Amino acid sequence: MDDGTIAPPRIVIAPDTFKGSLGAKYVAEHLALGVHRAVPKADVDVIPVADGGEGTVAAGLASGLNPVETFVHGPFGQQVRVVYASDGRTAVLELAAAAGLHLSPVDPQAARTASTYGVGQLIAHALDSGCRRLVLGVGGSATTDGGAGMLQALGADVRGPEGTIDPGGAALAQVQEVDLSGVHPQLAGSEFILAGDVQNPLLGPDGAAAVYGPQKGADQDAIADLESGLSRWVQVLTEAGVYRANELAQAPGAGAAGGAGFGALILGARRRPGVQVVLDLVEFSRRVRGADLVITGEGRLDSQTLSGKTPIGVATAAAEAAVLTIAVAGRNDLTCEEVAQTPFTAVYALADLEPDAGRSIRQAGELLEKLGARIATKHLWQDLVHADS
């Protein structure tokens, strides 16, 4: 029976990581504190999300999966500790945990030699643990080896004139034979999802080496070496009879993570936008239903945001449930015209409260709380805001 009381507002807070400052979980929690400061009785659902890069495993853990720890090779063979999320059937993995730029120097030699071998070990560990649904988030890689190291760790035989080739993308120019018959047998019966927002093909001016090599320290000579290696890699796979290797090299996302996207596609992965994968994982469509407001965000809103990164994915999904979305960022580089083209009702930036970038980063939690309170006060119906008065 309706007793005339007003239900407290429901707010869903679903941000990505503020890189260099706070993880998605902490961004969401600080915003929630601010919301509760303005509306103490608000029903706030905190949902850390990601777009396939940093934070994908954290989103899996927040959705109820369990942490699994193992040790694998880093990009240069060093031992690194990695954690992935799993319930024994589904495993959520981050490529960067085993082959991330944070594990590598940024110079031409590192760009030439970094390997995805540890990523293959990570996949194998999940398969050996019984998982038959794999979600591989790509982003932030140190590698440009076309996924060759990953395939080798999973049992592929990749040979040059003197036997097994050296690690890294530049050494792929020496590949003469590839045999995939020894690849982990459980992959064939598993669902393998490549989660990421990169659209680039493997080769050419828009490919992995040309576009992303410089971020990993590659100079023009190293880029040429890597491009040559990746081209040879595709050629030998094609000569070995690998189904559609040439076509897969041109597919959107093949250039992700230095061509690890291509390697995953060779292994039968299905590519999906990372934010959509994560939103499905956390059951966002169910949790947003009936909400009064969604707050999302990332460290910087810019032209890349418009290509389908986390805030756009969240706002689009919220709009399908007829819920308005507010975006929060450390810095907003979108023009008014660009904001008008997004699904956002409004955009708030920490830089508006603290213009000094260093202080804004150091005080991000406090500033997020202020914005959370401001958003709740301004964008919720006044009778809901004061329902407890």
Residue pairs with C-beta under 8 A, 6 or more apart in sequence:
5 387
6 383
6 384
6 387
7 387
8 39
8 41
8 42
8 43
8 384
8 387
8 388
9 39
9 42
9 43
9 292
9 293
9 376
9 380
9 381
9 384
9 385
9 387
10 42
10 43
10 44
10 45
10 290
10 291
10 292
10 293
11 35
11 42
11 43
11 44
11 45
11 291
11 292
11 293
11 294
11 295
11 376
11 380
12 44
12 45
12 47
12 284
12 287
12 288
12 291
12 293
12 294
12 295
12 318
12 323
13 28
13 31
13 32
13 35
13 44
13 45
13 46
13 47
13 294
13 295
13 296
13 372
14 28
14 47
14 48
14 49
14 282
14 284
14 294
14 295
14 296
14 314
15 24
15 27
15 28
15 31
15 48
15 49
15 295
15 296
15 297
15 298
15 310
15 311
15 328
16 24
16 27
16 49
16 50
16 51
16 55
16 296
16 297
16 298
16 299
16 309
16 310
16 311
17 23
17 24
17 27
17 50
17 54
17 55
17 298
17 299
18 27
18 297
18 298
18 299
18 329
18 330
18 364
19 54
19 298
19 299
20 299
20 361
21 299
21 330
21 361
21 364
22 30
22 364
22 365
22 368
23 48
23 55
23 58
24 48
24 49
24 50
24 55
24 58
24 59
25 46
25 48
25 58
25 62
26 365
27 48
27 297
27 328
27 364
27 368
28 46
28 47
28 48
29 46
30 364
30 365
30 366
30 368
30 369
30 372
31 295
31 328
31 368
31 369
31 371
31 372
31 375
32 44
32 46
32 372
33 369
33 372
34 368
34 369
34 370
34 371
34 372
34 373
34 374
34 375
34 376
35 42
35 44
35 295
35 372
35 373
35 375
35 376
36 42
36 44
37 369
37 372
37 373
38 372
38 373
38 374
38 376
38 377
38 385
39 376
39 377
39 380
39 384
39 385
40 388
41 387
41 388
42 376
42 380
45 287
45 291
47 62
47 282
47 284
47 287
48 55
48 58
48 59
48 62
49 55
49 59
49 275
49 278
49 279
49 282
49 284
49 296
49 310
49 314
50 56
50 58
50 59
50 137
50 274
50 275
50 278
50 310
51 139
51 196
51 197
51 273
51 274
51 275
51 278
51 308
51 309
51 310
51 313
52 137
52 138
52 139
52 195
52 196
52 197
52 273
52 274
52 275
52 277
52 278
53 94
53 96
53 137
53 138
53 139
53 140
53 196
53 274
54 94
54 96
54 139
54 140
56 92
56 94
56 135
56 137
56 195
56 274
56 278
57 83
57 84
57 85
57 92
57 93
57 94
57 97
57 137
59 92
59 278
59 281
59 282
60 84
60 85
60 92
60 135
60 281
61 67
61 85
62 282
63 85
63 281
63 282
63 283
64 87
65 85
65 86
65 87
65 90
65 92
66 85
66 86
66 87
67 83
67 84
67 85
68 83
68 84
68 85
68 86
68 91
68 125
68 126
68 129
69 81
69 82
69 83
70 81
70 82
70 84
70 121
70 122
70 125
71 79
71 80
71 81
71 82
72 79
72 80
72 82
72 98
72 118
72 119
72 121
72 122
72 125
73 79
73 80
73 98
73 115
73 117
73 118
73 121
73 153
74 80
74 98
74 99
74 103
74 104
74 118
75 98
75 99
75 100
75 103
75 104
75 110
75 114
75 115
75 116
75 118
75 142
75 143
76 103
76 104
76 110
76 113
76 114
76 115
76 167
77 115
77 117
77 167
78 103
80 97
80 98
80 103
80 118
82 94
82 97
82 98
82 118
82 122
83 97
84 91
84 92
84 93
84 94
84 97
84 122
84 126
85 91
85 92
86 92
86 126
86 129
86 131
88 129
88 130
88 131
89 130
89 131
89 132
89 133
90 131
90 133
90 134
90 135
91 126
91 129
91 131
91 133
91 134
91 135
92 135
92 137
92 281
93 119
93 122
93 123
93 126
93 134
93 135
93 136
93 137
94 100
94 136
94 137
94 139
95 116
95 119
95 136
95 137
95 138
95 139
95 140
95 141
95 257
95 260
96 102
96 137
96 138
96 139
96 140
96 141
97 122
98 116
98 118
98 119
98 121
98 122
99 114
99 115
99 116
99 118
99 119
99 141
99 142
99 143
99 149
99 257
99 260
100 140
100 141
100 142
101 140
101 141
101 142
101 215
101 216
102 140
103 142
104 110
104 114
104 142
104 216
104 217
105 217
106 215
106 216
106 217
107 217
108 217
108 218
108 219
108 221
108 222
109 217
109 222
110 142
110 216
110 217
111 142
111 144
111 169
111 213
111 216
111 217
111 218
111 222
111 226
112 168
112 169
112 170
112 171
112 218
112 222
112 225
112 226
113 166
113 167
113 168
113 170
113 171
114 141
114 142
114 143
114 144
114 145
114 167
114 168
114 169
114 216
114 258
115 143
115 145
115 148
115 149
115 167
115 168
116 141
116 143
116 145
116 147
116 148
116 149
116 150
116 153
116 257
116 258
116 260
116 263
117 149
117 150
117 152
117 153
117 167
118 149
118 153
119 136
119 147
119 149
119 150
119 153
119 260
120 149
120 150
120 151
120 152
120 153
120 154
121 153
123 134
123 136
123 150
123 153
123 154
123 184
123 187
124 153
124 154
124 184
126 134
127 134
127 184
127 186
127 187
127 190
128 186
131 190
132 186
132 189
132 190
132 191
133 190
133 191
133 193
134 190
134 191
134 192
134 193
135 193
135 195
135 277
135 281
136 192
136 193
136 194
136 195
136 264
136 269
137 195
137 196
137 274
137 277
138 194
138 195
138 196
138 198
138 256
138 257
138 260
138 261
138 264
138 274
139 196
139 197
139 198
139 256
139 257
139 274
141 216
141 257
141 258
141 260
142 216
142 258
143 149
143 168
143 169
143 216
143 257
143 258
143 259
143 260
144 168
144 169
144 208
144 209
144 212
144 213
144 216
144 218
144 226
144 230
144 258
144 259
145 167
145 168
145 169
145 172
145 229
145 258
145 259
145 260
146 169
146 172
146 202
146 208
146 229
146 230
146 233
146 234
146 258
146 259
146 260
146 262
146 263
147 259
147 260
147 261
147 262
147 263
147 264
147 266
147 267
148 156
148 158
148 169
148 172
148 175
148 233
148 263
149 167
149 168
150 260
150 263
150 264
151 158
151 180
151 183
151 263
151 266
151 267
152 158
154 183
154 184
154 187
154 267
155 182
155 183
155 184
156 178
156 179
156 180
156 182
156 183
157 177
157 178
157 179
157 180
157 182
158 164
158 165
158 175
158 177
158 178
159 165
159 175
159 176
159 177
159 178
160 171
160 174
160 175
160 176
161 174
161 176
165 171
165 172
165 174
165 175
166 174
168 229
169 209
169 225
169 226
169 229
169 230
169 258
169 259
170 222
170 225
170 226
170 228
170 229
171 229
172 229
172 230
172 232
172 233
173 225
173 228
173 229
173 232
174 232
175 229
175 232
175 233
175 236
176 236
177 236
177 240
178 236
178 237
178 240
178 242
179 240
180 240
180 242
180 266
183 267
187 267
187 268
188 268
191 270
192 264
192 267
192 268
192 269
192 270
193 269
193 270
193 271
193 272
193 277
194 253
194 256
194 261
194 264
194 265
194 269
194 270
194 271
194 272
195 272
195 273
195 274
195 277
195 278
196 253
196 256
196 257
196 261
196 271
196 273
196 274
197 273
197 274
197 275
197 307
197 308
197 309
198 253
198 255
198 256
198 257
198 261
199 252
199 253
199 307
200 206
200 207
200 208
200 211
200 212
200 252
200 253
200 254
200 255
200 256
201 207
201 249
201 250
201 251
201 252
201 254
201 255
202 208
202 230
202 234
202 249
202 250
202 254
202 255
202 259
202 261
202 262
203 209
203 227
203 230
203 231
203 234
203 249
203 250
203 255
204 210
205 211
206 255
207 227
207 230
207 255
208 226
208 230
208 254
208 255
208 256
208 258
208 259
208 262
209 218
209 223
209 226
209 227
209 230
209 258
210 223
210 227
211 255
212 255
212 258
213 222
213 223
213 226
213 258
214 223
216 258
218 226
230 259
233 259
234 245
234 246
234 249
234 262
237 245
237 266
238 245
238 246
242 266
245 266
248 254
248 262
248 265
248 266
249 262
251 262
251 265
251 271
252 271
253 261
253 265
253 271
254 261
254 262
254 265
255 261
255 262
261 271
264 271
265 271
273 308
273 313
275 308
275 309
275 310
275 312
275 313
275 314
276 313
278 310
279 285
279 313
279 314
279 317
284 314
284 317
285 317
285 320
285 321
288 294
288 317
288 318
288 321
288 323
289 321
290 321
291 318
291 321
291 323
292 323
292 380
292 381
292 384
293 323
293 324
293 325
293 326
293 375
293 379
293 380
294 314
294 315
294 318
294 323
294 324
294 325
294 326
295 325
295 326
295 327
295 328
295 372
295 375
296 310
296 311
296 314
296 315
296 318
296 325
296 326
296 327
296 328
297 311
297 327
297 328
297 329
298 305
298 309
298 310
298 311
298 329
299 329
299 330
299 331
300 329
300 330
300 331
300 332
300 333
301 311
301 327
301 329
301 331
301 332
301 333
301 334
301 347
301 349
302 333
302 334
303 333
303 334
303 338
305 311
305 312
305 334
305 342
306 312
306 334
306 338
306 341
306 342
311 325
311 327
311 329
311 344
312 342
312 343
314 325
315 325
315 327
315 342
315 343
315 344
316 343
318 324
318 325
318 343
319 325
319 343
324 345
324 379
325 343
325 344
325 345
326 344
326 345
326 346
326 347
326 348
326 375
326 379
327 342
327 344
327 346
327 347
327 348
328 347
328 348
328 349
328 350
328 368
328 371
328 375
329 347
329 348
329 349
329 350
330 349
330 350
330 351
330 360
330 361
330 364
331 349
331 350
331 351
331 357
331 360
332 339
332 347
332 348
332 349
332 351
332 352
334 342
334 347
339 347
345 379
346 375
346 379
348 371
348 374
348 375
350 360
350 364
350 367
350 368
350 371
351 357
351 360
353 360
353 367
353 370
353 371
354 360
354 363
354 367
360 367
376 385
377 385
